[in-house]
Amino acid sequence: GKDMDRDTAKIDLERYREASRRVFGVLERECGVGSIVEKAGLDEAYIDCTAACLMDLDACSGLIGELPPDTVLAGSGGACDMWAHGRSGLLLRAGCLVAARLRAALLRDL
């Protein structure tokens, strides 16, 4: 083959673009209605999953109750300290659970 001119050659990013499309497809599907997935790059996103957290809290109203401030929610690969009180603490717990669902969906679907 011909020698490549390294000064003018470009890398083919199509493989990464396709992977990015698949990841963002899963994020948008799993985050749910009202959540915002803002693409910041091929492999970066800002996710506002407040709507999903609020829906989760509303769906289990009366079942979760108040959690003690020192409660730790441990999942695969980490822990989430429940340092906040009241509704904000429950919202933090719901956010940890949404993040765990997103990780599981990405691992399952990719």
N, C-alpha and C positions, 0 to 999 in steps of 0.2 A: 504494500500500500504506500500511499504518499505520506511524507513527513508532515506532521501537524504544525502549523504556525502558532505557537503558544501565546503570542501577543494578540492575535485576533480570534482565537478559538473560544467558543462559548460552551459551557456545560449544558447538557440536556437535562432540564429540570422536570420533564413530564412525569417521570416516576414519582417524584416528590409531590407534584401538583395533584396527581391522582390519589395518592395517600391522603393528602390534605383534604381533598373533596370528600373522601370516605369518612375521615374523622369528623369533619364539620357536619356531615349528614347525620351521623350518629348523635352528635351533641345537640343539633337542632331538634331531632326526633325525640330524644330522651329528656330534654329540658322541659318540654311541655309548653302549653299555651301561656302567653304572657311573659315568658322568659326571654332574655335578650342574649344572643351569642354574637359578639362583635369580633370579627376576624382582625388580628393584628399582624399576621404574617402567615407563612406556610404552616408553621407549627406553634403559633401562639394565638390565644383568644382571651377575651375578657367576657365573663359570663355573669349576668345578673339573674340569679335563679330565685329571687325573692318570691315571685309569683308561685313557683313550684313549692317553696317552703311553706308559704301561707296556705296553699291548698292542702298540703300534707297535714298541717296543724289543724285545719278545719275538719279534715276527714276523720281525725282521731280525737275530736273534741270530747273532753270528759274522760278519755281513756289514759292519757299520758299523765295529766296532773302536773303539779310542780315538782321539779327535780331539785335535790339538794345542791348547793353551789359547788360542792367538792365532787360531784358525780363526774366520772370519766367515761366517755363513750369510746370504746376501743373497737377498731375494725381491722381489716387486713392492712397491714403496713403502717399503722399509726394510731394516734389517740387524739381526741378532741376534748380539752378541758371545758367543763361547764361552769365557767367563772361568772357568767352573767346570771342575773336573777330574773324571775318572772317570765313574761312573754318573750323578752329578748333572749333569755337562756334557752327557751323552747325553740325559738327561731334559729339559734345557733345549732342546736341539736338537729333540727330539720335540715339545715344546710350541710351538716356532716353526712347525714343520710343521703341527701341528693348527690353529693360528691361521690359517695360510695357507689350509688347506682350508676352514675356516669362512668366511673372506672370499670365497673363490672360489665356494662354494655360495650365499652370500647374493647375490653379484653375478649368478650364473647363474639363480637361482630367483626373484628378485624383480624 
